[in-house]
Amino acid sequence: MPATDPRVAILSWAERERFQVRFIPVRDAVRAARESGEDPTRPALCLADVADNPGGGGRGNTLEILEALLEADVQGALVAMFIDPALAARCHELGEGAEFRAHFQGSGRLLEHRIRVIGLAAGPLVGRRGIYRGQQHPFQQLPRPVYPLDPDVSWPQPPWEGS
């Protein structure tokens, strides 16, 4: 086994503050998202419930961020990952462009909200980066809907189809 250059350890320790993960309260993240949505010069934000990461064993269906976005009336928000097989099946049944009152089931609770389905995907899910690049994942036929929370949001072309 090759020895590690001690300079790597010294540099890593000296820069350790840069590698600290700083979580912020949901209310602060939602406030920042709302401000970004109101100011087109600001970048879009991605809010993730890191404790509910399906890649790390979580269910991918907590409602806290979604509820906070709705309560704060954040405009232009997009939900791209929420694990709810019944809701995904309903989106696929109704198809792209469908608008309906969705029932999000997560965290042992139910949340209802009107949505529009702006994208659907099914079939093999193949990794694009890192150690998953080119690997096909076992949930080959998992339906994956994408829906904005704001009924005025639309995409002329789904982003996964390229330009």
Secondary structure by P-SEA (a helix, b strand, c coil): cccccaaaaaaaaaaccccbbbbbcaaaaaaaaaaaaacccbbbbbbbcccccccccccccccaaaaaaaaaccccccccccccaaaaaaaaaaccccccccccccccbbbbbbbbbccccccccccccccccccccccccbbbbbbbccccccccccccccc
